[in-house]
Amino acid sequence: MSRTTCHVTLSLDGFLAGPHQTREDPLGRGGERLHEWMFAAEPLPEADAAARADLLRPRGAFVMGRNMFGPVRGGWDEDWRGWWGDEPPYHAPVFVLTHHARDPVEMAGGTTFVFVTEGFDAAFAQARAAAGDAEVTVAGGASTVRQALAAGVVDELVLDVAPVLLGGGERLFDGVADPGLTQLEVTSSPRVTHVRYRVGP
């Protein structure tokens, strides 16, 4: 059976995105600062290069929330095809949680966005079936990661902790029962600390 991972960047006060998210400011006020480590001028420090490579390595399938896919609320704007341009970085099926049905969107490079209206368990089951023996990754945002932790399906959690205080927004661990984290590895650079955990017993 495939393993399930989650790798996200968050602020020192625990937010994956700042307050007041909009189409023009998708990560909310100050949220772009979380990811500066990933897009810094080359060469990246060794720890950051390894973390970025981990984020970009191939997976069998992904699960993400609708807010991560885009800013559209209510019924779909059928022209919206995600934040990532014509060739998103996933190169695998991506199962998007939503309350509004939509036909799948096929993109260049092997990414297909599949929209699931039956909740997290249904999206995760479809992702696992699509992945076969390959890894499934819960891509975010915060609500989707919380649902994955509550469902007990995450085997490994990687947090890139940026030395940024956002003061509000989408907090990762609000309402999450202790999932039983065992620290496996810590690496760092001046911009970010990368912490890898095993989840559960």
C-alpha positions in Angstrom: 0.0 0.0 0.0 1.2 3.5 -0.8 2.3 5.8 2.0 0.8 9.3 2.5 2.9 12.4 3.1 2.3 16.1 3.7 5.0 18.8 3.2 4.0 22.4 3.9 5.6 25.7 4.8 4.2 27.6 7.8 5.0 30.7 9.9 6.5 30.6 13.3 3.1 31.3 14.8 1.6 28.4 12.9 -0.1 29.8 9.8 0.0 28.4 6.2 -1.5 31.6 4.8 -2.0 35.1 6.1 -5.3 37.0 6.6 -7.3 38.6 3.8 -6.7 36.1 1.0 -7.7 37.4 -2.5 -7.0 36.6 -6.1 -4.3 39.3 -6.2 -2.9 38.1 -2.8 -3.6 34.3 -2.7 -1.5 33.6 0.4 -3.0 36.5 2.3 -1.3 39.5 3.8 2.4 38.6 4.3 1.9 35.0 3.2 4.3 35.3 0.3 7.1 35.7 2.8 6.7 32.1 3.9 8.0 30.8 0.6 10.9 33.2 0.0 13.4 30.4 1.0 12.2 28.3 -2.0 12.7 31.0 -4.6 15.9 32.6 -3.3 18.7 33.2 -5.7 20.8 30.1 -6.5 22.7 28.4 -5.2 20.2 27.5 -2.4 21.7 26.3 0.9 22.0 22.5 1.0 19.1 22.1 3.4 16.8 24.3 1.4 17.8 22.7 -1.9 17.0 19.2 -0.5 13.6 20.4 0.9 12.7 22.0 -2.5 13.7 18.8 -4.3 11.5 16.8 -1.9 8.5 19.1 -2.7 9.0 18.6 -6.5 9.8 14.9 -6.7 7.2 12.7 -8.4 4.1 11.4 -6.6 1.4 9.1 -7.6 -1.5 11.5 -6.7 -2.3 14.5 -4.6 -5.2 15.8 -2.5 -5.8 19.5 -2.1 -8.6 21.9 -0.9 -10.5 24.2 -3.2 -8.9 27.3 -1.7 -5.5 26.0 -2.7 -6.7 25.4 -6.2 -8.0 28.9 -6.6 -9.8 31.9 -5.2 -13.2 31.2 -6.9 -16.1 30.8 -4.4 -19.5 29.4 -5.1 -20.2 28.1 -8.6 -17.1 27.6 -10.7 -15.6 30.1 -13.1 -14.9 27.6 -15.8 -12.0 29.6 -17.1 -10.1 29.2 -13.8 -7.5 26.4 -14.2 -5.4 26.9 -11.1 -2.5 29.2 -10.1 0.3 27.3 -11.9 -0.1 28.1 -15.6 -0.5 25.6 -18.4 1.9 23.0 -16.9 1.3 22.7 -13.1 4.2 21.1 -11.1 2.2 18.0 -10.0 2.4 15.7 -13.1 -0.1 13.4 -11.6 -3.9 13.3 -10.7 -4.8 16.0 -8.2 -8.1 15.5 -6.3 -9.6 18.8 -5.3 -12.1 19.0 -2.5 -15.1 21.2 -3.4 -18.9 21.6 -2.8 -19.5 22.4 -6.5 -19.2 19.7 -9.2 -17.0 20.4 -12.2 -15.6 18.2 -15.0 -12.0 17.2 -14.7 -9.4 19.7 -16.1 -6.5 18.1 -18.0 -3.3 20.1 -18.1 0.1 19.8 -19.8 2.7 17.5 -18.2 0.3 14.9 -16.9 -1.6 16.9 -14.3 -5.4 16.3 -14.2 -7.5 18.2 -11.6 -10.4 16.0 -10.5 -13.1 17.7 -8.4 -14.6 15.7 -5.6 -17.8 16.8 -3.9 -18.2 13.8 -1.4 -15.6 15.0 1.1 -12.1 14.2 2.2 -12.5 10.4 2.6 -13.8 10.1 -1.0 -11.0 12.3 -2.4 -8.4 10.4 -0.5 -9.8 7.0 -1.6 -9.7 8.1 -5.2 -6.1 9.4 -4.8 -4.9 6.2 -3.3 -6.5 4.2 -6.1 -5.0 6.4 -8.7 -1.5 6.2 -7.1 -1.4 2.5 -6.8 1.9 1.7 -5.0 3.2 5.3 -5.4 3.0 8.0 -2.8 0.0 10.1 -2.1 0.6 13.7 -0.9 -1.8 16.0 0.9 -0.8 19.3 -0.7 -2.9 21.7 1.5 -4.3 24.0 2.5 -4.7 24.1 6.2 -8.2 22.7 6.4 -7.4 19.8 4.1 -4.3 18.9 6.1 -6.4 19.0 9.3 -8.9 16.6 7.8 -6.1 14.3 6.7 -4.6 14.3 10.2 -8.1 13.7 11.8 -8.6 10.8 9.4 -5.3 9.3 10.5 -4.0 8.8 7.0 -0.8 10.8 7.1 2.4 8.7 7.6 4.9 11.5 7.4 4.7 15.3 7.9 7.4 17.8 6.8 7.1 21.4 8.1 9.2 24.2 6.6 9.1 26.7 9.4 9.8 30.3 8.3 10.9 32.9 10.8 7.8 35.0 10.0 4.9 36.0 12.3 1.7 36.5 10.3 -0.6 37.1 13.3 -3.7 35.6 11.6 -4.9 33.6 8.6 -5.1 29.9 8.1 -3.6 28.1 11.1 -2.5 24.6 10.5 -3.2 22.9 13.9 -6.4 24.6 15.1 -8.6 21.9 16.6 -6.2 19.0 15.7 -5.9 16.2 18.3 -2.3 15.2 19.0 -1.4 12.9 16.1 1.6 11.4 17.8 4.6 13.0 16.1 8.1 11.5 16.3 10.8 13.9 15.0 13.0 12.2 12.4 15.2 15.0 11.0 15.9 18.7 11.4 17.9 20.7 8.9 18.0 24.5 8.5 19.3 27.6 6.8 19.1 31.3 7.8 15.7 31.4 6.0 13.9 28.3 7.2 14.0 25.2 9.4 12.9 21.9 7.9 11.4 19.4 10.4 10.4 15.9 9.3 8.1 13.9 11.5 6.7 10.4 11.5 2.9 10.5 12.3 1.3 8.0 14.6 2.8 5.0 16.4 
